[in-house]
Amino acid sequence: MRPGIALIGLLVCLLSGLWVTGPVTPAGAATTERVVVNRFTGVAIEGFDPVAYFVDGRALRGTAEFEANLWGAVWRFRNEGNRASFLAYPEIYGPQFGGYDPADIARGVTVAGNPRFFAIVAQRLYLFSREANRDAFAANPERFLYEVGKRWPALQDRLGQ
């Protein structure tokens, strides 16, 4: 490989890394289909703080003062501590399946979860489109997660198209 091409490749990698790991700032409308967001603002899970579900045990809205960009979405938090926790461990605090309802995924469809209908199971956050879905999931999460495991990869691929 020629040195000039290698240097360009290195610069692209470095610049990409800075974009991914650089400072997090308030954002405009970044949208993605793999995470449930408002299509006009790019705000994930209707602006609810994903860490508050764990810390406060309930759905609480974040503020524009404490925002972070991750996974093509804008996430809002109630305070800097929650924001820092999310950025350190997004796979724990972020809603599973991008905020799509696992009960619906188990049926083979993607329906956005409502941040007001949630459950924390095995230290993971799940959002549901309806209370009935949440209650059914809570009664037997293993059954739903087994079905989700079979269907989610194909559904996720379709979301990215």
C-alpha positions as CSV (number, residue, x, y, z in Angstrom):
1,M,0.0,0.0,0.0
2,R,1.3,3.5,-0.8
3,P,2.1,5.8,2.1
4,G,-0.3,8.5,0.9
5,I,-3.3,6.2,0.8
6,A,-2.5,4.8,4.2
7,L,-2.3,8.3,5.6
8,I,-5.6,9.2,4.1
9,G,-7.1,6.1,5.6
10,L,-5.7,6.9,9.0
11,L,-7.1,10.4,8.8
12,V,-10.6,9.1,7.9
13,C,-10.5,6.7,10.8
14,L,-9.3,9.4,13.2
15,L,-12.0,11.9,12.1
16,S,-14.6,9.2,12.3
17,G,-13.5,8.4,15.8
18,L,-13.7,12.0,16.8
19,W,-17.2,12.2,15.6
20,V,-18.2,9.1,17.5
21,T,-16.3,9.8,20.7
22,G,-15.9,13.6,20.6
23,P,-17.7,16.0,22.9
24,V,-21.4,15.6,23.0
25,T,-23.4,18.8,22.3
26,P,-27.0,19.7,21.8
27,A,-28.2,18.6,18.4
28,G,-30.7,19.5,15.8
29,A,-32.9,16.8,14.2
30,A,-30.9,13.6,13.9
31,T,-33.2,10.8,13.0
32,T,-32.9,7.1,12.6
33,E,-35.3,4.2,12.2
34,R,-33.3,1.9,14.5
35,V,-34.2,4.0,17.5
36,V,-37.6,5.4,18.1
37,V,-37.3,9.2,17.6
38,N,-39.5,12.1,16.8
39,R,-39.1,12.4,13.0
40,F,-39.1,16.2,13.3
41,T,-36.8,16.8,16.2
42,G,-34.7,13.6,16.4
43,V,-35.4,13.3,20.1
44,A,-35.5,9.7,21.3
45,I,-38.3,8.3,23.5
46,E,-40.3,11.5,23.5
47,G,-37.6,13.3,25.6
48,F,-37.9,11.0,28.6
49,D,-34.7,10.4,30.5
50,P,-33.7,6.7,30.1
51,V,-31.6,6.7,33.3
52,A,-34.5,8.0,35.4
53,Y,-36.4,4.7,34.9
54,F,-33.6,3.0,36.9
55,V,-32.7,5.8,39.4
56,D,-36.2,7.2,40.1
57,G,-38.3,4.1,39.1
58,R,-40.6,6.1,36.9
59,A,-40.8,7.9,33.6
60,L,-39.5,11.4,33.9
61,R,-38.8,13.9,31.1
62,G,-35.3,15.2,30.5
63,T,-34.5,18.7,29.4
64,A,-32.8,20.3,26.5
65,E,-30.1,21.6,28.9
66,F,-28.8,18.0,29.3
67,E,-28.7,16.4,25.8
68,A,-26.5,13.8,24.2
69,N,-26.2,12.4,20.7
70,L,-26.0,8.7,20.3
71,W,-27.1,6.1,17.7
72,G,-28.4,8.9,15.5
73,A,-30.8,10.2,18.1
74,V,-30.9,13.0,20.6
75,W,-31.4,11.8,24.2
76,R,-32.5,14.1,27.0
77,F,-31.7,13.8,30.7
78,R,-32.8,15.4,34.0
79,N,-29.3,16.2,35.1
80,E,-25.6,15.8,34.2
81,G,-25.2,12.7,36.3
82,N,-27.9,10.8,34.4
83,R,-26.4,12.0,31.1
84,A,-22.9,10.8,32.1
85,S,-24.2,7.4,33.2
86,F,-26.0,6.9,29.9
87,L,-23.0,7.8,27.9
88,A,-20.8,5.5,30.0
89,Y,-23.3,2.5,29.7
90,P,-25.7,3.1,26.9
91,E,-26.3,-0.6,26.4
92,I,-27.7,-0.8,29.9
93,Y,-29.7,2.4,30.1
94,G,-30.9,2.7,26.5
95,P,-34.2,1.1,25.8
96,Q,-33.9,-2.4,24.4
97,F,-34.7,-2.9,20.7
98,G,-34.3,0.8,20.1
99,G,-37.5,1.6,22.0
100,Y,-39.7,-0.7,19.9
101,D,-42.3,-2.8,21.8
102,P,-40.9,-6.3,22.4
103,A,-44.4,-7.8,22.6
104,D,-45.1,-6.5,19.0
105,I,-41.6,-7.6,17.8
106,A,-42.5,-11.1,19.1
107,R,-45.5,-11.0,16.8
108,G,-43.2,-9.9,13.9
109,V,-44.0,-6.2,13.7
110,T,-42.3,-3.0,14.8
111,V,-44.4,-0.6,16.8
112,A,-42.9,2.3,18.8
113,G,-43.0,1.9,22.5
114,N,-44.7,4.6,24.6
115,P,-42.2,5.8,27.2
116,R,-45.0,5.9,29.8
117,F,-45.5,2.1,29.5
118,F,-42.2,0.5,30.6
119,A,-40.7,-2.4,32.5
120,I,-37.2,-3.1,33.8
121,V,-36.4,-6.8,33.5
122,A,-33.0,-8.2,34.3
123,Q,-31.6,-4.6,34.5
124,R,-32.8,-3.7,31.0
125,L,-35.4,-1.1,30.0
126,Y,-38.3,-2.2,27.7
127,L,-40.9,0.2,26.3
128,F,-44.4,-0.9,25.2
129,S,-47.0,0.5,22.9
130,R,-49.9,-0.4,25.3
131,E,-50.3,-1.3,28.9
132,A,-51.7,-4.8,27.9
133,N,-48.4,-5.5,26.1
134,R,-46.4,-4.5,29.2
135,D,-48.5,-6.6,31.5
136,A,-48.3,-9.7,29.2
137,F,-44.5,-9.2,28.9
138,A,-44.0,-8.8,32.6
139,A,-45.9,-12.1,33.3
140,N,-43.5,-14.1,31.1
141,P,-40.6,-12.1,29.8
142,E,-38.6,-15.2,28.8
143,R,-41.3,-16.4,26.3
144,F,-41.4,-12.9,24.7
145,L,-37.7,-12.6,24.6
146,Y,-37.3,-16.0,23.0
147,E,-39.7,-14.9,20.2
148,V,-38.0,-11.5,19.9
149,G,-34.7,-13.2,19.5
150,K,-36.0,-15.1,16.4
151,R,-37.6,-12.1,14.8
152,W,-35.6,-9.0,15.8
153,P,-32.6,-9.4,13.5
154,A,-34.8,-9.5,10.3
155,L,-37.0,-6.7,11.6
156,Q,-33.9,-4.6,12.5
157,D,-32.5,-5.1,9.0
158,R,-35.7,-3.8,7.5
159,L,-35.7,-0.7,9.7
160,G,-32.3,0.3,8.3
161,Q,-33.5,0.2,4.7
